[in-house]
């Protein structure tokens, strides 16, 4: 229903990514991909298994992408679009 969106911020800010999905017994697993990489890793941060994940922006996280794997009780699986942490220019 709703895809996560890019977040523009600076080091020290918190990036919040949210997804909305419908279905029975929906589960969430956020993944991240480091800047310059094509490899996705399951996040173990607080909120990684909810529809919203909050990520503290650090220098190393600028350019990171986040996406969510959504599953329902019937075994349907959907991968969200990827959203990125973008360095604020001001």
DAHU-V468650 format. One line per field, one symbol per residue. psi: psi as a letter, one per 20 degrees, with the letter a starting at -180 (. if undefined). Layout:
psi: ???
//
This chain:
psi: gpqqqqpprrphrppppqqpqqrplpqqoqqqpqpirjppppqjrpiikripppppprgiipiqqqrpppqrijjqppprqqqqoppqi.
//
